Amino acid sequence: MPSYDDDLPTQQEEYLLKQLVDNIEQQERIQALIELKNLIIGSKRCKIAFYRV
């Protein structure tokens, strides 16, 4: 499957992923995961993917 520029993680997504990996405390990891999930679900590329299906 080809990769497009809009498929690459945004700076905010990269930051949240880094927080998820670097944070040891479970509550901080859960919060980062929730924020990342909401960001991805609300993203234009996710909406387009669901629209095509």
VENWO-V60742 format. One record per pair of residues at least 4 apart in sequence whose C-alpha atoms are under 7 Angstrom apart, sorted by sequence separation. I is the first residue (numbers start at 1). J is the second residue. If there is no record, write none. Layout:
# VENWO-V60742
I;J / I;J
This chain:
# VENWO-V60742
3;7 / 9;13 / 10;14 / 11;15 / 12;16 / 13;17 / 14;18 / 15;19 / 16;20 / 17;21 / 18;22 / 19;23 / 25;29 / 26;30 / 27;31 / 28;32 / 29;33 / 30;34 / 31;35 / 32;36 / 33;37 / 34;38 / 35;39 / 36;40 / 37;41 / 38;42 / 39;43 / 42;46 / 43;47 / 44;48 / 45;49 / 46;50 / 47;51 / 48;52 / 49;53 / 9;14 / 23;28 / 41;46 / 23;29 / 40;46 / 20;29 / 20;32 / 19;32 / 20;33 / 16;32 / 16;36 / 13;36
